[in-house]
Amino acid sequence: MSITVPAERIETQVNKRLQQTAQKAKIPGFRPGKVPMSVIRQRYEADARQEAVGDVIQSSFYEAVVEQKLNPAGAPSVEPKVLEKGKDLEFVATFEVFPEFTVAGFDSIAVERLSADVSDADLDKMLDILRKQNTRFEVADRAAQNEDQLNIDFVGKVDGEVFAGGSAKATQLVLGSGRMIPGFEDGLVGAKAGEERVLNVTFPEDYQNLDLAGKAAEFTVTVNSVSEPKLPELNEEFFAQFGIKETGLEGFRAEVRKNMERELRQAIKSKVKNQVMDGLLASNPIEVPKALLDNEVNRLRVQAVQQFGGNIKPDQLPAELFEEQAKRRVVLGLIVAEVVKQFELKPDEARVRELIQEMASAYQEPEQVVSWYYKNEQQLNEVRSVVLEEQVVDTVLQKASVTDKAVSYEEAVKPVEAPQAD
């Protein structure tokens, strides 16, 4: 876009800045506010003109964009053509615009919608999992078995030499956990407290420390103690760990079932949504503006640094690590926004309240959580965005090819495996 700005507009802005400077400039020999304009112009005109030109370029660009009804996707690259004093300002702005398209292909999207129930067997299995997660270990006067916890000292050697990171004292190891390299844990089955064993093992070829990968090693291990796992009883003490009191086993089972049913609903909804979004992507190829892609890559970089910590800066992470995910998010954002626009969708406030109440039900004081959401506009708008996205999914499902499939609870909540790279 080529833009021309009358010289008078530039000069007006320059003079405005010089007059503001004159009111506060401190120059030896002159009282504040009494400095002659010729002196002010001589000292400050170059800076004032540079600021004025920058502001006028910015404002005139956006005026032109509005006039031409364009939707820029990022800041423009500006190339001045005429910048001489007394002449009209001329510059060329190069920029990307949001793609214009109509979302289509709803009827070509195939969705498999799962349905499942939480059976008593599923509930019993979940209770066993909760008990195992709270396993306690008690010292046992017997030989070690798989699932026992051993307290051990060990020293590792490769080619007869102790290697860095290969020794430890009083470390806890559960046999069968797979924490150590193959053969290490198996070699301690049958050991007793006070016993010393020498284990001859080999580091895997794909071991993370390349200096040790594929090498034979000898570990001298001293077993300090053997402890056997003890599952907690399903009693009031156990229930209290989960914030459930005075309702007994039946009350605890009811609460766990409610949580499982909530997880089930969320899992089914998420899988349907992912299929719909994949279908929208396949049916609506869009050229992504580079500015939007770069912004999303930078956002993902910042999130990665916040999540994993360390001293690394976001811009030190390679952009290609995030490009595929960034492109998917940008394209889906554009498509979802266009569906909202095409079908004139607005967040259903009844569904917003329903979703907030569902999230709040996981807390001990759900009414307080609901109240908190409605007092925090930013959080409330985030929920509205989620509901609006659900309404987009519902809109697509009305025209998509949907098949219902009854499955087990486990299959319904199992995460979808990411496709393996070739």
BAKOLDREN-802029 format. One record per residue (C-alpha): x, y, z; residue number from 1. Coordinates in pm, 1 decimal, padded with zeros to 6 digits. Example, Ala and Ser with C-alpha at 12.3 -4.5 7.8 and 13.67 -1.06 7.14 Angstrom:
! residues 2
01230.0 / -00450.0 / 00780.0 / 1
01367.0 / -00106.0 / 00714.0 / 2
END
This chain:
! residues 422
00000.0 / 00000.0 / 00000.0 / 1
00144.4 / 00338.0 / -00109.6 / 2
00045.9 / 00624.9 / 00117.8 / 3
00097.7 / 01000.2 / 00077.5 / 4
00064.0 / 01247.8 / 00365.3 / 5
00046.2 / 01626.6 / 00300.9 / 6
00352.4 / 01818.6 / 00417.9 / 7
00126.1 / 02048.7 / 00622.9 / 8
00023.8 / 01758.9 / 00848.4 / 9
00387.6 / 01680.6 / 00922.5 / 10
00475.2 / 02041.6 / 00993.0 / 11
00174.1 / 02080.6 / 01224.2 / 12
00294.4 / 01783.6 / 01429.5 / 13
00655.5 / 01910.2 / 01434.4 / 14
00547.2 / 02256.8 / 01552.5 / 15
00321.7 / 02105.8 / 01819.4 / 16
00614.8 / 01911.0 / 01963.3 / 17
00849.7 / 02211.5 / 01949.7 / 18
00596.1 / 02426.7 / 02136.1 / 19
00563.8 / 02159.9 / 02406.4 / 20
00944.2 / 02145.7 / 02431.9 / 21
00970.9 / 02524.2 / 02455.6 / 22
00751.9 / 02530.4 / 02767.2 / 23
00987.4 / 02308.1 / 02968.3 / 24
01330.2 / 02339.7 / 02799.2 / 25
01613.2 / 02451.3 / 03030.5 / 26
01879.3 / 02639.6 / 02836.5 / 27
02150.0 / 02850.9 / 03004.9 / 28
02081.0 / 03224.5 / 02975.1 / 29
01705.9 / 03185.6 / 02930.8 / 30
01422.4 / 03156.3 / 03178.2 / 31
01200.5 / 02843.1 / 03140.7 / 32
00926.5 / 02913.1 / 02887.7 / 33
01109.9 / 03221.0 / 02748.8 / 34
01352.4 / 03048.5 / 02511.2 / 35
01316.5 / 03190.9 / 02157.0 / 36
01155.4 / 02947.9 / 01911.3 / 37
01454.3 / 02985.7 / 01677.3 / 38
01679.4 / 02841.8 / 01949.0 / 39
01430.8 / 02563.7 / 02024.5 / 40
01404.0 / 02479.1 / 01655.2 / 41
01780.9 / 02476.0 / 01612.5 / 42
01831.0 / 02234.5 / 01904.6 / 43
01526.7 / 02011.5 / 01892.0 / 44
01373.9 / 02016.8 / 01543.2 / 45
01553.4 / 01703.7 / 01417.7 / 46
01422.2 / 01491.0 / 01707.1 / 47
01077.2 / 01646.0 / 01687.2 / 48
01057.9 / 01576.3 / 01313.5 / 49
01166.1 / 01213.8 / 01361.0 / 50
00897.5 / 01158.3 / 01626.2 / 51
00633.1 / 01334.7 / 01418.8 / 52
00709.6 / 01132.6 / 01106.5 / 53
00694.0 / 00806.7 / 01305.5 / 54
00357.6 / 00895.5 / 01459.8 / 55
00210.8 / 01018.0 / 01131.2 / 56
00324.4 / 00705.5 / 00945.8 / 57
00154.4 / 00490.2 / 01210.4 / 58
-00170.4 / 00686.5 / 01224.1 / 59
-00199.7 / 00737.6 / 00845.8 / 60
-00138.4 / 00366.4 / 00786.0 / 61
-00428.0 / 00265.7 / 01009.6 / 62
-00649.6 / 00536.2 / 00861.2 / 63
-00578.9 / 00393.9 / 00514.0 / 64
-00642.1 / 00037.9 / 00633.1 / 65
-00981.5 / 00134.3 / 00776.8 / 66
-01070.0 / 00327.3 / 00461.4 / 67
-00980.7 / 00029.4 / 00239.7 / 68
-01156.2 / -00213.5 / 00478.3 / 69
-00846.8 / -00428.6 / 00519.2 / 70
-00768.4 / -00651.5 / 00819.1 / 71
-00390.2 / -00651.5 / 00884.5 / 72
-00238.0 / -00960.0 / 01041.9 / 73
00054.6 / -00798.9 / 01218.8 / 74
00255.8 / -00478.4 / 01197.1 / 75
00355.9 / -00343.6 / 00853.8 / 76
00704.7 / -00314.9 / 00709.0 / 77
00744.8 / 00053.2 / 00614.1 / 78
00973.5 / 00182.8 / 00337.6 / 79
00986.4 / 00566.7 / 00313.0 / 80
01000.2 / 00706.8 / -00040.8 / 81
00998.9 / 01084.4 / 00025.0 / 82
01106.5 / 01225.0 / 00362.6 / 83
01228.1 / 01573.6 / 00266.2 / 84
01123.2 / 01874.1 / 00469.7 / 85
00855.0 / 02077.8 / 00294.3 / 86
00750.0 / 01791.9 / 00066.6 / 87
00458.6 / 01550.9 / 00102.7 / 88
00556.8 / 01237.4 / 00295.3 / 89
00540.9 / 00922.6 / 00080.9 / 90
00592.1 / 00567.0 / 00204.3 / 91
00508.6 / 00208.6 / 00111.0 / 92
00363.8 / -00023.6 / 00377.0 / 93
00392.4 / -00396.6 / 00317.3 / 94
00180.2 / -00619.9 / 00538.2 / 95
-00015.3 / -00943.2 / 00554.0 / 96
-00392.2 / -00954.7 / 00588.9 / 97
-00618.4 / -01210.2 / 00752.5 / 98
-00736.1 / -01462.3 / 00491.6 / 99
-01090.3 / -01420.3 / 00364.6 / 100
-01276.2 / -01750.0 / 00330.8 / 101
-01602.5 / -01928.4 / 00396.7 / 102
-01590.8 / -02240.0 / 00613.7 / 103
-01718.5 / -02541.1 / 00421.1 / 104
-01709.6 / -02919.7 / 00411.1 / 105
-01914.5 / -02996.5 / 00724.0 / 106
-02087.0 / -03288.9 / 00549.5 / 107
-01751.9 / -03451.5 / 00464.8 / 108
-01647.8 / -03472.9 / 00831.3 / 109
-01685.2 / -03819.1 / 00990.7 / 110
-01711.1 / -03838.5 / 01370.2 / 111
-01723.8 / -04145.7 / 01593.7 / 112
-01902.2 / -04052.6 / 01916.5 / 113
-01830.5 / -04290.8 / 02204.8 / 114
-02073.7 / -04375.9 / 02481.6 / 115
-01994.4 / -04557.7 / 02805.1 / 116
-02104.1 / -04606.7 / 03165.4 / 117
-01912.1 / -04640.0 / 03491.7 / 118
-01976.5 / -04998.6 / 03601.4 / 119
-01928.6 / -05136.3 / 03952.5 / 120
-01623.2 / -05323.2 / 03821.6 / 121
-01476.4 / -04992.8 / 03689.5 / 122
-01540.2 / -04836.1 / 04028.9 / 123
-01375.0 / -05125.6 / 04216.0 / 124
-01072.6 / -05100.3 / 03987.6 / 125
-01044.5 / -04727.9 / 04054.8 / 126
-01058.1 / -04788.2 / 04430.3 / 127
-00770.4 / -05037.1 / 04392.2 / 128
-00571.4 / -04775.8 / 04198.1 / 129
-00632.3 / -04516.0 / 04471.2 / 130
-00517.9 / -04763.4 / 04735.9 / 131
-00201.2 / -04850.2 / 04539.4 / 132
-00122.9 / -04480.0 / 04495.0 / 133
-00125.0 / -04454.4 / 04874.8 / 134
00081.4 / -04767.6 / 04938.1 / 135
00291.1 / -04769.5 / 05253.5 / 136
00602.9 / -04979.8 / 05299.5 / 137
00682.7 / -05169.1 / 05617.7 / 138
01016.3 / -05336.0 / 05692.2 / 139
00997.8 / -05712.0 / 05628.8 / 140
01232.4 / -05982.1 / 05760.9 / 141
01245.4 / -06187.2 / 05441.2 / 142
01400.3 / -06205.4 / 05094.4 / 143
01308.7 / -05930.9 / 04849.7 / 144
01026.2 / -05979.3 / 04599.3 / 145
00898.2 / -05773.4 / 04308.2 / 146
00703.6 / -05467.4 / 04431.5 / 147
00910.7 / -05456.5 / 04752.3 / 148
01097.0 / -05134.8 / 04832.6 / 149
01469.1 / -05173.7 / 04898.6 / 150
01699.9 / -04923.6 / 05061.3 / 151
02037.0 / -04973.9 / 04891.1 / 152
02392.2 / -04842.9 / 04851.9 / 153
02563.6 / -04911.0 / 04520.3 / 154
02884.3 / -04840.9 / 04330.3 / 155
02901.9 / -04883.8 / 03952.8 / 156
03214.1 / -04951.8 / 03745.8 / 157
03282.1 / -04963.8 / 03372.5 / 158
03610.0 / -05124.8 / 03261.7 / 159
03703.7 / -05148.0 / 03629.8 / 160
03671.8 / -04772.8 / 03685.4 / 161
03403.6 / -04597.3 / 03894.4 / 162
03205.8 / -04363.8 / 03664.7 / 163
03035.5 / -04033.7 / 03738.4 / 164
02675.9 / -04068.7 / 03856.4 / 165
02708.8 / -04442.9 / 03904.2 / 166
02709.6 / -04448.4 / 04285.1 / 167
02453.2 / -04369.4 / 04552.7 / 168
02385.0 / -04427.8 / 04921.8 / 169
02054.9 / -04499.0 / 05100.7 / 170
01849.2 / -04472.8 / 04783.7 / 171
01499.2 / -04619.3 / 04773.9 / 172
01415.0 / -04857.8 / 04488.3 / 173
01090.5 / -05043.9 / 04422.9 / 174
01167.2 / -05371.6 / 04244.6 / 175
00981.7 / -05398.3 / 03915.2 / 176
00944.7 / -05021.1 / 03876.7 / 177
01183.2 / -05011.0 / 03578.6 / 178
01376.8 / -04720.3 / 03727.6 / 179
01714.6 / -04882.4 / 03677.9 / 180
01873.3 / -05027.4 / 03363.6 / 181
01764.3 / -05379.2 / 03254.8 / 182
01891.3 / -05655.1 / 03483.8 / 183
01960.7 / -05433.4 / 03785.0 / 184
01627.3 / -05477.8 / 03963.7 / 185
01592.6 / -05844.5 / 03859.9 / 186
01934.3 / -05909.7 / 04013.2 / 187
01811.9 / -05799.5 / 04355.6 / 188
01510.2 / -06031.8 / 04373.4 / 189
01575.9 / -06277.0 / 04659.1 / 190
01828.0 / -06051.1 / 04836.5 / 191
01800.1 / -05993.7 / 05213.1 / 192
01887.2 / -05700.7 / 05436.6 / 193
02262.8 / -05683.5 / 05497.6 / 194
02342.4 / -05881.8 / 05181.6 / 195
02589.8 / -05760.0 / 04916.8 / 196
02539.6 / -05854.2 / 04552.4 / 197
02749.4 / -05792.6 / 04242.3 / 198
02537.2 / -05729.6 / 03933.3 / 199
02677.2 / -05757.2 / 03580.8 / 200
02453.2 / -05558.6 / 03345.3 / 201
02477.5 / -05375.4 / 03013.4 / 202
02365.2 / -05020.8 / 02942.7 / 203
02106.7 / -05001.2 / 02660.6 / 204
02231.8 / -04891.4 / 02317.1 / 205
01998.7 / -04589.8 / 02331.9 / 206
02104.3 / -04486.7 / 02684.6 / 207
02089.0 / -04107.7 / 02735.9 / 208
02456.6 / -04086.8 / 02840.1 / 209
02631.0 / -04170.5 / 02513.7 / 210
02960.8 / -04243.0 / 02696.3 / 211
02789.5 / -04539.0 / 02868.7 / 212
02551.0 / -04654.2 / 02592.8 / 213
02600.8 / -05022.3 / 02507.2 / 214
02878.0 / -05073.7 / 02764.3 / 215
02900.8 / -05355.5 / 03019.3 / 216
02895.8 / -05245.4 / 03383.3 / 217
02946.6 / -05400.6 / 03726.2 / 218
02742.0 / -05276.4 / 04022.5 / 219
02826.2 / -05369.5 / 04380.7 / 220
02499.6 / -05334.0 / 04574.1 / 221
02447.3 / -05344.8 / 04949.6 / 222
02088.2 / -05401.8 / 05063.5 / 223
02023.1 / -05198.5 / 05378.3 / 224
01658.9 / -05298.1 / 05424.7 / 225
01366.4 / -05475.0 / 05255.7 / 226
01014.7 / -05331.3 / 05295.0 / 227
00692.6 / -05487.8 / 05174.4 / 228
00396.9 / -05290.6 / 05033.1 / 229
00089.8 / -05249.5 / 05252.5 / 230
-00230.5 / -05127.3 / 05090.7 / 231
-00436.4 / -04891.9 / 05310.2 / 232
-00773.0 / -05011.1 / 05435.5 / 233
-01088.5 / -04851.3 / 05297.1 / 234
-01168.0 / -04677.6 / 05623.4 / 235
-01247.8 / -04330.7 / 05760.1 / 236
-00879.1 / -04238.3 / 05777.6 / 237
-00834.2 / -04324.3 / 05409.0 / 238
-01152.4 / -04139.0 / 05303.3 / 239
-01041.5 / -03829.3 / 05496.2 / 240
-00732.4 / -03800.5 / 05272.7 / 241
-00972.5 / -03715.8 / 04988.4 / 242
-01173.8 / -03468.0 / 05193.6 / 243
-01463.0 / -03710.8 / 05244.6 / 244
-01580.2 / -03754.7 / 05602.5 / 245
-01868.9 / -03910.8 / 05790.7 / 246
-02027.2 / -04081.5 / 05489.5 / 247
-01854.1 / -04418.3 / 05512.7 / 248
-01767.1 / -04653.5 / 05227.4 / 249
-02087.2 / -04595.0 / 05033.7 / 250
-02042.3 / -04219.1 / 05045.6 / 251
-01681.2 / -04256.5 / 04930.2 / 252
-01781.6 / -04486.9 / 04644.2 / 253
-02051.2 / -04238.5 / 04539.1 / 254
-01799.8 / -03952.0 / 04532.4 / 255
-01542.6 / -04151.0 / 04332.6 / 256
-01814.2 / -04260.6 / 04088.1 / 257
-01920.7 / -03897.6 / 04042.3 / 258
-01561.7 / -03797.9 / 03963.1 / 259
-01525.9 / -04086.7 / 03717.6 / 260
-01849.0 / -03989.3 / 03542.1 / 261
-01725.0 / -03630.2 / 03512.8 / 262
-01394.8 / -03752.4 / 03366.8 / 263
-01589.0 / -03977.1 / 03127.2 / 264
-01804.4 / -03689.3 / 02998.3 / 265
-01498.9 / -03470.2 / 02948.4 / 266
-01308.1 / -03745.4 / 02766.1 / 267
-01594.3 / -03819.1 / 02525.9 / 268
-01650.7 / -03448.7 / 02461.0 / 269
-01277.5 / -03394.4 / 02399.5 / 270
-01251.2 / -03682.5 / 02151.1 / 271
-01552.1 / -03558.6 / 01955.3 / 272
-01408.8 / -03206.1 / 01949.8 / 273
-01068.8 / -03328.4 / 01825.4 / 274
-01233.1 / -03518.0 / 01540.3 / 275
-01440.8 / -03213.5 / 01444.1 / 276
-01134.1 / -02987.3 / 01449.5 / 277
-00930.2 / -03235.8 / 01243.9 / 278
-01216.3 / -03247.1 / 00992.4 / 279
-01238.8 / -02866.8 / 00972.4 / 280
-00862.9 / -02847.0 / 00912.3 / 281
-00876.6 / -03106.0 / 00634.5 / 282
-01175.8 / -02940.4 / 00464.5 / 283
-01051.8 / -02581.9 / 00487.4 / 284
-00688.0 / -02539.1 / 00381.4 / 285
-00581.7 / -02182.8 / 00463.7 / 286
-00262.5 / -01992.4 / 00390.6 / 287
-00140.7 / -01879.0 / 00731.4 / 288
-00010.4 / -01521.1 / 00762.0 / 289
00352.3 / -01542.5 / 00875.0 / 290
00296.5 / -01269.7 / 01135.2 / 291
00029.0 / -01477.7 / 01310.9 / 292
00245.8 / -01790.8 / 01293.4 / 293
00547.2 / -01606.7 / 01440.0 / 294
00334.4 / -01465.2 / 01722.5 / 295
00201.3 / -01811.9 / 01810.5 / 296
00548.9 / -01967.8 / 01795.6 / 297
00672.6 / -01701.8 / 02038.8 / 298
00375.5 / -01764.6 / 02268.5 / 299
00453.0 / -02139.0 / 02271.4 / 300
00820.6 / -02067.5 / 02340.3 / 301
00726.9 / -01860.6 / 02646.8 / 302
00490.4 / -02134.3 / 02768.5 / 303
00765.4 / -02396.5 / 02729.0 / 304
01012.3 / -02190.7 / 02933.7 / 305
00751.5 / -02128.2 / 03204.6 / 306
00666.4 / -02497.7 / 03219.5 / 307
01016.2 / -02644.9 / 03222.0 / 308
01209.3 / -02360.0 / 03383.7 / 309
01583.7 / -02331.5 / 03354.1 / 310
01794.0 / -02033.5 / 03251.9 / 311
01709.3 / -02054.0 / 02884.0 / 312
01535.3 / -01759.7 / 02715.5 / 313
01230.3 / -01815.9 / 02491.3 / 314
01405.5 / -01692.1 / 02174.9 / 315
01684.6 / -01945.8 / 02229.8 / 316
01441.5 / -02232.1 / 02158.2 / 317
01438.6 / -02330.6 / 01787.2 / 318
01124.0 / -02203.7 / 01611.7 / 319
01085.4 / -02530.4 / 01418.5 / 320
01006.8 / -02712.2 / 01745.0 / 321
00677.9 / -02523.2 / 01764.4 / 322
00587.8 / -02448.1 / 01401.8 / 323
00354.6 / -02743.6 / 01344.3 / 324
00160.8 / -02688.7 / 01667.9 / 325
00152.9 / -02312.7 / 01609.6 / 326
00016.3 / -02354.3 / 01257.6 / 327
-00260.5 / -02586.3 / 01376.9 / 328
-00361.6 / -02345.0 / 01652.5 / 329
-00360.0 / -02040.9 / 01424.0 / 330
-00558.9 / -02211.3 / 01146.4 / 331
-00812.9 / -02353.6 / 01391.0 / 332
-00846.9 / -02013.2 / 01554.4 / 333
-00926.3 / -01856.3 / 01216.3 / 334
-01171.2 / -02133.7 / 01122.6 / 335
-01353.4 / -02128.9 / 01457.6 / 336
-01381.8 / -01748.5 / 01443.4 / 337
-01526.9 / -01772.0 / 01092.4 / 338
-01783.9 / -02036.1 / 01197.3 / 339
-01888.9 / -01806.8 / 01484.3 / 340
-01924.8 / -01520.2 / 01236.2 / 341
-02104.0 / -01721.8 / 00964.5 / 342
-02360.3 / -01871.1 / 01201.6 / 343
-02381.7 / -01560.9 / 01426.3 / 344
-02304.4 / -01765.5 / 01736.8 / 345
-02297.2 / -01614.0 / 02084.9 / 346
-02210.1 / -01787.4 / 02413.5 / 347
-02513.9 / -01961.2 / 02561.2 / 348
-02518.3 / -01820.6 / 02916.1 / 349
-02713.8 / -02121.6 / 03046.0 / 350
-02435.5 / -02350.6 / 02921.2 / 351
-02174.8 / -02116.6 / 03070.8 / 352
-02336.4 / -02153.9 / 03415.0 / 353
-02371.9 / -02530.0 / 03365.7 / 354
-02001.9 / -02564.9 / 03281.5 / 355
-01897.3 / -02352.6 / 03578.5 / 356
-02116.8 / -02561.7 / 03808.8 / 357
-01964.1 / -02881.7 / 03668.3 / 358
-01610.6 / -02753.4 / 03732.9 / 359
-01713.5 / -02630.6 / 04077.9 / 360
-01854.9 / -02971.6 / 04173.5 / 361
-01499.2 / -03103.5 / 04207.1 / 362
-01441.4 / -02868.4 / 04502.7 / 363
-01559.0 / -02893.5 / 04862.8 / 364
-01735.4 / -02553.8 / 04848.9 / 365
-01885.6 / -02545.5 / 04496.1 / 366
-02104.1 / -02238.6 / 04563.8 / 367
-01796.2 / -02032.3 / 04645.7 / 368
-01627.1 / -02142.7 / 04321.6 / 369
-01933.5 / -02045.7 / 04114.3 / 370
-01945.8 / -01707.9 / 04286.4 / 371
-01573.7 / -01653.9 / 04224.1 / 372
-01614.5 / -01710.1 / 03849.0 / 373
-01899.6 / -01462.0 / 03824.2 / 374
-01696.4 / -01199.9 / 04010.0 / 375
-01393.3 / -01238.6 / 03779.9 / 376
-01471.3 / -01111.7 / 03431.6 / 377
-01150.4 / -01247.8 / 03276.5 / 378
-01211.8 / -01601.4 / 03408.6 / 379
-01578.1 / -01580.1 / 03309.8 / 380
-01483.7 / -01480.3 / 02954.6 / 381
-01246.4 / -01777.2 / 02932.1 / 382
-01537.0 / -02008.5 / 03017.7 / 383
-01753.3 / -01827.9 / 02760.3 / 384
-01483.0 / -01895.2 / 02498.8 / 385
-01487.0 / -02266.3 / 02586.6 / 386
-01867.6 / -02276.5 / 02557.0 / 387
-01856.8 / -02088.4 / 02225.7 / 388
-01611.1 / -02346.7 / 02093.9 / 389
-01849.1 / -02623.3 / 02208.3 / 390
-02129.1 / -02448.7 / 02017.4 / 391
-01907.2 / -02447.3 / 01706.8 / 392
-01861.0 / -02824.1 / 01749.8 / 393
-02239.0 / -02870.2 / 01787.0 / 394
-02296.3 / -02665.2 / 01470.3 / 395
-02060.0 / -02889.2 / 01273.1 / 396
-02210.4 / -03209.6 / 01419.2 / 397
-02553.8 / -03113.4 / 01283.5 / 398
-02421.1 / -03163.7 / 00929.9 / 399
-02132.7 / -03409.2 / 00984.3 / 400
-02155.8 / -03786.7 / 00951.8 / 401
-02181.8 / -03908.7 / 01312.8 / 402
-02177.0 / -04272.1 / 01425.1 / 403
-02231.6 / -04373.5 / 01787.6 / 404
-02024.3 / -04650.7 / 01942.2 / 405
-02071.9 / -04809.2 / 02285.6 / 406
-01739.2 / -04886.7 / 02455.5 / 407
-01602.5 / -04963.4 / 02801.0 / 408
-01517.3 / -04688.7 / 03048.6 / 409
-01144.9 / -04760.8 / 03008.5 / 410
-01156.7 / -04730.3 / 02630.5 / 411
-01360.0 / -04409.0 / 02648.1 / 412
-01118.2 / -04231.0 / 02883.4 / 413
-00797.8 / -04368.0 / 02725.0 / 414
-00599.4 / -04083.8 / 02561.5 / 415
-00574.4 / -04092.8 / 02182.6 / 416
-00224.9 / -04197.1 / 02081.7 / 417
-00037.3 / -03945.8 / 01871.4 / 418
00052.8 / -04075.0 / 01521.8 / 419
00407.3 / -04209.1 / 01501.1 / 420
00653.0 / -04028.6 / 01274.2 / 421
00782.1 / -04226.0 / 00976.6 / 422
END
